[in-house]
């Protein structure tokens, strides 16, 4: 690569030091953040925009680059290249990075420098094919962390709460990639979310959540049951809704697709040898595995509106979410105990066959492989001034405590209206009246 850099008059990342000028750098983009806006302190009422990306030019050298400017410039620059493309950067400003502050939110890099790009002085362009060395392209498949420095999914489950909030590396295969879901928060900010299901030799399913467009776009390129990823610096948290651990892609995360490492090759052989799976794995009640950000649910429905919307969505697999002001008109707890409290598989979260102790979803004998946990599993009726929703599911921690709002999910994938309560609390009469005032008698 040294001859390549010299031949093309590029400066290698290994040679950078602060205050160098008139540079031309080439590298492959291995990570990228979304565009964000911040209040401009110098111009009150206006905003400055920024985004960052990470480029690499050798197995041992990669560096973070950040660009600031007006919205048009930053969005245009961000849209001009993607992760996996080679770019040429001219006239960047080289600064010494502030380790403690910057690496809290940015990928860790071996360089003690960072690149700053401005619209007045710097340019970034995607390389033409003749400008790219094949060795440079191969770097996209090399993890930024040591190939053995990762947790298996089984390790994460076994360590449980001790990993709460920790930032770790994960090597896993892609089981499924959910459809991106777009929403508007209560303060009118637009957001997006995509859930990726992972698996490996130790666990049949594990959720990784993407909240930014860049990681969601990357995830859409993954082929389920054929792609392996090395995700460096993902955050691990306990998901109360599913009563299990989950990973979240953050601004520090760099994901390597199909890494060329011995450990990844072993996992790739495993998924190729185990392609025959239970068809229920990805289909039965998949919405129960979704972790929902309750703050993003703002649409208010009546019972009648829910039924009408469900009919319009018939045949669609994606659930929809909303708030319902209603009262519990039926709560039958007089049946057999086994119908109110059930065992769920600690591996996948689904109900275990109580006679055989076999989880019919992940096909694991819970007595041999995984413990089970007790979970409420009851049906209730919900009624408002427009009608009644029968046999709504009230399960898990939602049946034990209130979580802040009243939200319902429905799914027509199995040919009927299905409602699951994912949060329930007493409604403020004033709030309910205000939200329903525009509904009339529909």
N, C-alpha and C positions, 0 to 999 in steps of 0.2 A: 504493500500500500504506500510505502514511502515514495517509490518512484512515481506512483500515480499522483500523489499530492504535488510533488515537485513538477511533474510534467504539465499539470493543469494550473500551476501557480496557486494552489490552495494551501492554506495554513492548517496543519493538523491540530486537533483539539489538545493533544498532549503538549504542544508548544505555546499555548496561550498563556499570557500573563496580563495583569491589569495595565490599562492605558496604551495598549497596542492600537495602532490605527491603520486604516486603509487595507483591511483584511478581506479575504474571500475564503469562505468556509463551506465545505460540502459535508453532508451527513444524511443519514436516513432517519426519518421521524419515527420514534418509538413510543411516544406518549403525547397527549394533547388535551388541554382543558377547554371548556366552553367559554364563550365571550361573556364578560360580566361588566356591568356599569357601576360606577361609584360617583358620589357627589364631588364636583370639582370645587376644591377649597378656594381657588383663585377666582373662579367665576360662579358666584352664588346663583343657584337655580339651574345650572347646567351640569352635565355629567361627563366624566372621562371613562373610556372603555379600555379593557385589557384582556389578553388571553396569553397563555403560556404553552410551550411545547418543549419536548426533549429530543435532541438529535444525538446520533452516535456515528463515529467514524472508524472505530476499531473495537475489538472485543473488550478492551479495558478502559476506553475513554468515551464518555458521553456527558452532555452538559445541558442545562436548562436555559431557555431563551424566553424573554418576556417582551411584549410589545404594548405600548400605550398610545392612545390617540383618540380622535373623534369616532363616533359610532360607525360612519360609513367606511372609514379607512380600516378600522379593526375588523369589522364583519367581512369586508371584502378580502382582507389578508387571510383571515381564518378560513374562509370558504375556498381559498385557492389551493389548499393542499390537505392531505389526510394522513393518518397513521399508515406507515408502510411505504410512503413515497419518499424519494430522495430530493432534497432541496439544496440550493446554493444561496448562502447568505452573504451579502456584500455590505461592508462598512458598518458592522455592529459595534456598539460600545462595549468594551470588556471591563467588567467591574469585579471586585472581590466580593464574594457572597457572604452574607451574615448567616453563619451556620445554624445557630440555635433558632433564629426567627424564621428563616426561609425554609429550612428542611422540615419544619413542623407542618407545613402545608404543601410543599413541593417534593417531587421525587428526590431521593438521596442520590448524589452524583459523586464520582471520584475527584472531579475537578474542584479547585477552590475558587473558581471563577463562575460568572454567569454572563449571558449575553443580553443586552438591552437594545431593542430595535425601535427606531422612530421613522415616521413617514417622511420626514425632511431629509434624512441622511441614509437610511438603510433600505435595502431591497431584499426580497425573498422570492425566489422563483423555483418552480419544479424543474428538475433536471431532464434534459432530453436523453434519449437512450444512449447516445454515443458518449455522454459525459459521465455515465455511471459505470463503475467497476463492479463486476459480479460479486466480488468479496464484500463490497459495501452492502449489496442487496441481501446477502446471507445473514447479516447481523440482525435482521428482524426476527430471526428464529433463535436468538441467543438471549436467555434470561439475564436481567440486570443483577440478580442475586446468585450466589453459589447454588449450583443445581441440586445439591442435597439439603439446602437450607429451606425446608418447608414442612408444614404440618399435613399429614393425611387427614381426610375428612373424619376418619374414625378417631384420630388423635383429638380433633376439635371436640367431637361429641363426648369423648371420654373425659376431657379436661373441663368441659362444661363451664360453669360460672367463673372458674379461675381465669378464663380467657376474656371475660367481659371487658369490652373497651380496648382490648389489645390490638395492635397492628402487626399482622403476620403475613407470611407467604403461603400460598396454596398451590399445589399441583393436582389437577383433576381433569376428568373428561366431561364434555358437554353432553348432557342428557336431553335437554330441550331449551329452546329460546322463546320466551313469551313475546307476544305482540306488544310494541311500545304503547303505553297508555298516557294520554295527555290530559292535563287538568289545569284549573285555575284556582288558586288559593283564595281564602277569605279576604286577603288584602290585595287581590287582583293580580298577583304574580303568576305567570305561566310556568308550569313545570311538566316534567315527564318522568316516566318510571318504566323499567323493564326488568322482569325477573328471569334469571337464568338458573336452570336446574343442573347441578353438577353431580357426578358420582365417581367412585373409584373402587378399588378392590375391597375397601373396608366399609363403605356406605353406599346404599342404593339411591339415595337422593339427598341433596343438600342445596339450599337456596343461596344465590348470590344476587344482590340487588344493585342495579345501575340507575343512577338518578340524573346523569348528564348525557347530553346528546352524543358526545364523542364516543363514550364507552358503549352506548346503545347502538350506534352505527357500526362499531366494531363487532359487537355481539351478533348483529344480523348477518354477518358473513360466516359465522360458525356453522358447521354441519353437525347436527345432533348425532351422537354415537359414532362420530368419525374424527372429531376435533378434540385435541388435548390443549389445555392452557396452563401457563405458569403465571399466576397473579401475584405480583410482589406488592407488599404493603396494602392489603385490604384490611378493613376494620371488622372485628368479630364482636357481635352482640347477641344477647339472648332475646329471642323473639317470643314475647308473651302470648301472642295470638296462637302460634303453633306449638308453644312449649318446647322450643328447641333452639339450637344455635344457628346463626345465619351470618353471611359475609356481606359487606357493603363496599362497593367501589368508591374511593375517595380521591381527592386531588393529588395525593401522593402515589396513587396506584399506577403501575405500569404492567400491562398484560401482554405476555408473549404468546402468540398463537402457534401451535404445533412446534414447541421448542425442540431443538436438536440436542438432546441430552440423553444419557443412558437411562435415567429414571423415567423420562417421558416416553422413551421407546418401549420400556417394560409395560407402562400403562397403556400405550397404544396397542400393543399385542394383546393385552387383557381385554380391551373393549372389542377388538376384532374377533376374538375367540368367544365372546359372550354377547353377540348381537341379538340372539333370540331372547326376547324379554316377554314378560307378562303384559298383554295389551292393556291391562287395566292401569298400569303404572302411570301413564300420562293422561288418561282419559277420565277415570272415575273421580268425581268431586274435586277436580284440580283447583277449583277456586278456594277450597279449604286451605290449600298450601300457600295462598297469597298472603303476604303481610301488607296490611292496608295502613296508609297514613291518614288517620281520621281527620286531620286538619284540612285535608284537600277536598273533603266531601261537603259540598255546599247546596246541592240541589234538593229542594223540598217537594215531596210527593204526597198525594192522598192515596188511599187504598185503591180507588178506582183508577187513578192515573198510573199506578204501578202495574195494574192488570193490563191496561191498554198498552203501555210501553212494552210489557213482556210479550204481548201478542205480536207487536210490530217487530220485536227482536227474535221471533221464533225461528229456530234453525241456526242462530248465531251462538257460538261457544263462549264469547267473551261476556262476563257479567257486567252489570251496571250497578252504581251505588247511589244512595240518596238518603235523605232524612225523612222520617215519618213520625208525625205527632199522633199517637194512638194510645189506647189502653189495652192491657192484657185481659182479654175476655175469657180465655180458657187457659188454665195451668194445671194439668193433670199430673199430680205426684202420688196418686193413690194406686198406681199400677205396680207391677213387680219391680223390685229394686234393680234388677239387671237391665231394665228398660230405661232407668233414670241415670244410673251410674254404670259406665262401661270401661273396659280396658282398651287403651290405645297403644299402638306400637311405638316405642321410643325411637325407632329408626326412621319411620316415615310419617307417623302421626295418625294413621288410620286405625279403625276399629279392628281388634283382633278377634278371631273366631274363638269364643270362650270354651267351646267343647274340645277343640283340638289344639288351642294355643298357637295356631298358625296364622300369621298375618297374610291375608289373601292378596294384599297389594304388593308387598315386596318379597313374598314367598319365604319369609324367614320364620323359623320356629323360635318364638320369643323366649322359650325356656332355655334354649341353647345359645342364641345369638344376642338377643337384646332384651332388656327388661321392659315391662309395660308400665303405664301409669294410668291412674284412675281419672276419668273425666266425666263431667255431667253430660248427658245426651238426652234432652227432652224436647217435646213438641209443645208449642203454645199457639193460641189464636190471638191475632191483633186486630182491633176494631177501631174505626173512626166514623165520622158522620157520613162516609160514602160507602162503607161496606166492611167486610171482614176478610182477613188473610188467614187461611186455615193451615195448621201443621207447619208453623215456622220453627226452624231449628234454633234451639238455645243450648249452647254447649260450652265446655271448657271454662276458662277464667271469666268469660262474660257472664256466665251463670253465677259466678261467685262474687263479683264486684262490679261496680260501675266504672266506666272508662271515660266519661266526659260528654258523650252525645248519643243520639239515637240513630243508628245507621242500619240499612238493610241491603242485602245483596240478593239478586235473583238470577236464575239460570234456566233457559228453556232447552238446554242440550238434551235433556232426557224426556222431552215431550210434555212437560208440565211446569207450572209456575213453582219455583222453589225459592224460599226465603230463608236466609240465615241471619240471625242477629249477631252482629260483631261488636256492638256496644249498646248499653241500655242504662238510662238514668231517668229520674223524675224530671219532667219538663217544666219550665217556667211558664205559667199560664199567659203572661204578657208576651213572652217570646213566641209562644205557639200561636196566639191570636194574631200577632203581627205577621208571622210567616204565612198564615193561612188566610189572611184577609183578602188576598187576591185570588183565592181558589174558588170562591163562590160556593155553589152547591154541586159542583161537578164530582 
